[in-house]
Amino acid sequence: MKGLLVKEFYVIRDSLLTLLVIFIAIGVGLAFLISPCVLITIASITLSMQAITTIQNDKSTQWNRFSATLPVSRVQVVESKYLIYLLLSITGIALGVIVCFIASLFKQSFDINELLIYFCLAIIISLLPGSISIPCAFVFDQEKSIMGTVLSYLVTSGLFAGLIFLLKQFMDPMENILAICGITAAFSVVVFTLSWLLCPKRLSKRDI
């Protein structure tokens, strides 16, 4: 598994510097226009999506077929995508939090509740779509995989909006937005975990 993770790092390392520059360029502006905490969600999405690109890269370079000759199972190959996706998501969230603190110092304003809300949103918007987009990337070609990724974000938005609508019948969503985000974040973790546990064995039987 360690070798698979190192391989993934080599695949995405060339794009990381570009992503970092883009993140800083876009993030700094948004930090002052909206909130420094928005950087947490931007970083988590930007980095986690690199794991999806490695799946399509494996197909285009025929590495997925070459991996069949290596002393690793196809289940491990699929699981490595979930693991690298999770690691990149965590790295993105951590990077976003650090930059958020730095930006908050310049703005001389810091709201712990706002930080927690965007922290939960980062978990939601990275893990929940990932539980859908990773299997889609294995099953479909590049064009359909992109559609699957777009669909995963639409599903995430729909679930979040549906939860707010449901809870609106019992409470004021704006006054309890942190609780709502926390519940949805916990749900996202559960769904991602289930996808990780259930999909690798099924996907490994396909010609990946």
Rosetta blueprint (number, residue, H / E / L):
1 M L
2 K H
3 G H
4 L H
5 L H
6 V H
7 K H
8 E H
9 F H
10 Y H
11 V H
12 I H
13 R H
14 D H
15 S H
16 L H
17 L H
18 T H
19 L H
20 L H
21 V H
22 I H
23 F H
24 I H
25 A H
26 I H
27 G H
28 V H
29 G H
30 L H
31 A H
32 F H
33 L H
34 I L
35 S L
36 P L
37 C L
38 V H
39 L H
40 I H
41 T H
42 I H
43 A H
44 S H
45 I H
46 T H
47 L H
48 S H
49 M H
50 Q H
51 A H
52 I H
53 T H
54 T H
55 I H
56 Q H
57 N H
58 D H
59 K H
60 S H
61 T L
62 Q L
63 W H
64 N H
65 R H
66 F H
67 S H
68 A H
69 T H
70 L L
71 P L
72 V L
73 S L
74 R H
75 V H
76 Q H
77 V H
78 V H
79 E H
80 S H
81 K H
82 Y H
83 L H
84 I H
85 Y H
86 L H
87 L H
88 L H
89 S H
90 I H
91 T H
92 G H
93 I H
94 A H
95 L H
96 G H
97 V H
98 I H
99 V H
100 C H
101 F H
102 I H
103 A H
104 S H
105 L H
106 F H
107 K H
108 Q L
109 S L
110 F L
111 D L
112 I H
113 N H
114 E H
115 L H
116 L H
117 I H
118 Y H
119 F H
120 C H
121 L H
122 A H
123 I H
124 I H
125 I H
126 S H
127 L H
128 L H
129 P H
130 G H
131 S H
132 I H
133 S H
134 I H
135 P H
136 C H
137 A H
138 F H
139 V H
140 F L
141 D L
142 Q H
143 E H
144 K H
145 S H
146 I H
147 M H
148 G H
149 T H
150 V H
151 L H
152 S H
153 Y H
154 L H
155 V H
156 T H
157 S H
158 G H
159 L H
160 F H
161 A H
162 G H
163 L H
164 I H
165 F H
166 L H
167 L H
168 K L
169 Q L
170 F L
171 M L
172 D L
173 P L
174 M L
175 E L
176 N L
177 I H
178 L H
179 A H
180 I H
181 C H
182 G H
183 I H
184 T H
185 A H
186 A H
187 F H
188 S H
189 V H
190 V H
191 V H
192 F H
193 T H
194 L H
195 S H
196 W H
197 L H
198 L H
199 C H
200 P H
201 K H
202 R H
203 L H
204 S L
205 K L
206 R L
207 D L
208 I L
